[in-house]
């Protein structure tokens, strides 16, 4: 056999061996891992914060109790009952937000707050001390004047408007603020209604508690009461049958009539979140999920239970708009959440395994009295 024949009979090269292919694959995987880690680190440093980072910035990490300033004398909105429970639409919104901040109902403490103290977030404890609360959720209308004074509002969570109630036996039937000229009219101190009354020429005087105004109306010492329709509607409607008696007692009650006075502009209620941007962002995230996410049913249930009920007794005046108002451009929040966090993160509103959502809420509500 010649040398050329021997050469032509040798086996041809068959390419990379299995070992070489595994080495190449391993090198590729290492490069992908390094690239992924680099991307995560860059996004973590330069991208938007995570929920946990917002909680830490807001001082909520390790915090045992969330203090919320609320009204205690507004039926259907926020009312303290003899059994120690707070009930109303604002209370449901407060529980929803608190749970999204990481606080279940037993770790939420409601404290009564007067209208003039909402801007400073100063509420009273049962022993009479003033304390600074974490949030104010107290039928607080968002206005530019209040923002200029330093109040930091969340996105709006309710849209209503100003209206008027009179005694049913009164001949006064106002359709505009001008019809109140020369009349004795009560409203909440530091409220947006005070300015409208003064401009209309009414004899306006403000009180810290709307229940004081309603009592004066019952007693016949004033002609009318004006404030937000969602607040007044609860005094026109009878109390819910299953509800315990309120702590704030009104004497000699009279039937009331509710009037739409065609006031310009809407009253948008917001949460006073305090000056911390992280707290504001966390509250706005919760409200956004109420508009477009998993909290939507809670908002709707609260609205139907309280304002849907009172609307039946306030046929001449719309109590509130039955859709959550959209946020403003400054209320949008961008938060970092990786796909694996999204699947592993257990939303605070989820009940523990083995308990229905209703059972969890009943248990929590009974142990969360102020």
N, C-alpha and C positions, 0 to 999 in steps of 0.2 A: 504494500500500500504506500502510495506517495505521501509526501508531507502535506501537499495541498489537500489531498483527500482526507487525511486525518484531521486537518484543520476544519474542513467543511462539515465534518461529522460531529464536532463538539456541540454541546447543548447551548442554545442562545440565552442571553440574559432575560430573566423573567420579571424585572422591575424591583421595586422596594420590597424588602422582606416584611413579614408581619410585625417584627420587632420595630422596624423603622416606621411603619404606619402608626403603631401605638405611640411611639415617641413624638411624631408630628401631631397626632391628635391631642396628646397631653399638653404639648406646647401651646396649641391653639386654645385649649381650655384655660390654661394659665393666663394667656393674654386676655381672654374674655372676662375672667374673674377680675383681673387687675383693672380692666377698663370699667367694669361695673362698679367696683369699689371706688374708683376715681370719680365716676359720675355721681354716686351717692354722696361722697364727701363734698364735692363741689356744690351740689344742690342743697345739701344740709347747711353749708356755710353761707351760700349766696342766695338761696331760694327762700320761699315763704316759710314761716314757722309751722311746726306741727301743733296739734291740740295740746299735747303735753307741755311743749315749750310755752304756749300761751298761758296755760294754767300756772306754770312756774313763774312767769313774768307777772301775772296778776296776783301772786301771793297766795294761791289756793292750794298749792302742794303742801300737804300736812295739816291744813286748816280743818278743824273739827266741826265748825258750825258756821252757817251762812246766815247773816242778819239781813232781813229785808224789811224796809219801812213801808207800811200799807195803811190805808184808811180802815177805820173800824166801825163806821156808822153809815155806810152806803149800801143799802140792800141791793143785791144783784151784782154789785161791783166788788165790794170788800166789806165784810161785816163780821164783827166778833159776837159769837153766840154765848149763851150762859154755860154751855158745856165746855167752853174753852177753845172751841174750834173757830177758825176763820174760814168763811165761805164766800164765794163770788167769782166772777170772771177774772178779775185781777189775781185772785189767789190761785186759780188754775194755771194762769200764765206764769205766775211766780214758781209754782211747783215744777212746771215743765222746764223753765230756764234753769232752775236749781239742779235738776237731775242731769241736764246736759253739762253743767259745770262740775258734776261729780258728787252732788249732795243729794242723798235720798231724803224723803220727807222727815224722818225723825231728826235729821241734822239741819233742818231749816227752822229758823226762829223768826216769827213775825212780831214786829213791834209797831204800835200805833204811831202815826206821824201826822202832824198838823200841816195845813196847806203852806203856811209861811215858813215851815222848816224843811220843805222838800228840797229846795235848792242846796241847802247845807247838809242834807242827809242826816239831820238830827232827829232821832226818835227817842221816846221815853220807855224806860224799863218799868216793870210793875212797881218797883220801889221809888219811882219818880226821877231817876237819874237820866240825863241826856247822854246818848251814845251815838257814835257815827256808824251808820249801817252800811253794808256793802252795796246794796241796791235799793232804789226807791221805785216801787211799782204801785202808784197811788193816783190813778186817773189824772196823770200829769201831762198836760198838753204841750206839744213841742212848739216853741215860738222862737223867733230870732232874738227878741229882747232877752229871753232867758239864756239863750246861747251866749249873747254878748256879756251877760252877767257871770258866765263861767260854767253854766250847767252843761254837762256832756250827756247828750241823749243817744239812745240806741235808735235803730230803725223803728218806725211806727208799728204798733201791733193792733191798733183799733182806730177806726174812723167813725166819728160821730159829729154832731153839730150842736150849737147853742139853741136852747129852747126855753119855754116859760111854763110854769104851772101856777094855777090859781085854785081857790076853793071852788067846788062845783056849784055852790050857791052864789057865786060872785057874778055881777053883770059884766065884769071886765072880760073881754075876749080879744086879746092882742094878736095881731097878725104881723106886726113889725115892732122893732124897738121903739119907734116913734110913738106908738100907742101907750107906752109906759111913761111918757112925759108927765111930770108932776106926781107920779105914783110912788108909794113907798115900796121899794123892791130890795130884797135881800139876795146876796150871792156870796160865794166864797171869797175871802180876802186873798189878795194877790192873784186872783184868777183873771183870765182874759175877759170875762163878762163885765168886770168892773169898769173897764174902759168904755165898753159899748153903752153901758147905762149912763155914764157921765155924759157921753156925747149926745144921748137922746134926751137929756134933761130930766131924768128920773131922780128921785130921792134915794140914792143908793147907799147901802151900808153893808160892809163885808163882815163875815163871821169866819172863824177858823174851822167850823164844822157845819156841813150842810144840814145836819139834823137840827141845829139851832134855828136855821132859817125856816125849816118845815114846821117846827114847833111854833114859831111866831106866826106863821101863816094859819095854823090851826087856831091859834088864840085870837086871830083877827087884828093883830097890831100892824100887819103889813098887807099889801095888796097882792103881791106876787113873789115868786122865787125864780131866779134864772141861773142856769149853769148848763153843763153838757146834758144832752138828752139821755144819754146812757145812764147818768147818775140819777136824774129826776124820775126816770121810768120806774125804778124800783120802789119809789114812794107811792106811785099811782097804782101799781099792781099789788095784789095781796101777797103775803109771804108764802113761800112754798110750804105745802101741808106737812111734809116730813121734817121740816127744819125746826131746830130748837129755838126758843125765844131769844131775841137779841139782848145784849148787855145794855145798849143805849135805849132807854125807854122814852117813848113819846106819849103825852097825855092828851086826852080829849081829841082823838083823830077825827078828821073830816074827809069826805070824798074829795078828790082832786081832779082837775082837768089839765090836760097836757096840750100845749099849743106850739105849732110850727110857726116861727116868726121870720122865716126867710133870711136868716142871718147870712151875711157874706162869709165865704170861706168855711173850711172844715176844721174840726178839732181832731188832731192826730195825737193819740196817746203814745208816749215813749217811756222807756226806762231810764232813770238817772243812774248811769253806771259809774259815776265818779270820774276822776281825771285820768285813770290808768287806761291807756289805749288797748292793752291786752284784755282787760275786763270788758271793754266796749266790744271788741272783736268777738269774744266768746259769746256774749249775749246776742250779737247780730248773727252769729252762726246758728244759734238755737232758733232765732226767729226766722231765718232763711229756711231751715228745715221744717218749720211750721208752715211755711208758704208752699214749699215744693218737695218736701221729703217726708220722713217717717213721723214727724210731729203734727202733720196736717189734721189727722183725725182728732187729736187732743184739742186743737184750737176749735175745730168745728163742734165737737161735743160740748165744750165750755160755752161757746156762743149760743148754741141751741138751748142748753139747759137754763141759762140765765136771761139772755136778751131775747131769744126766741119765745120764752115764756112771758116775759114782761110786754113784748110787742102786742100780744093778744088783748091787753088792757090799755094800750096806748095807740088806738087806731088812728088818731089825727096826726101823730108825730112818729116818724121813723126813729127807732131807738138807736140803731147803729147799722153801718153797712156790713152785710153778711159775708164779706170777703176781706182777708187780711190785706192792708194797704201795701203797695210795693215799696221797697227800700229806695232811698236816694242814692245818687252816685257815690257819695262818701261812705255809705253804709255797706258796700260790697266788701267781702272779706275773702282773701285767698289764703288757703291753708294747705300745708304739705301733708299728703297721706299716700303712702306707698300701697300697691295692690295687696301685699301680704298683711299690712296693718289693717286694711279695710276688711279683710276676711277674719282677722283675729280679734279686732277691737269689739268688745261687747258693749253695745249702747246702754247707757244707764237706765233708759226707760224699759229695757227688757226685764221681765220678771225672772226670778230664780227658777230653775227647773223644778217642776212639781207644783208650782203655784200659778193660778191664773192671774192675769193683769189686774182684774177686779179685786181679787183677794189681797194682792200686794198693796193696792192703794187703800183699801179699807184698813188693813193692819197699820200701814204707815200713818194714815190720817188720824187714827185714834191715839197715837203716841206722839203727835207733833203739836200739841196745844201750846199756846203761848203762855 
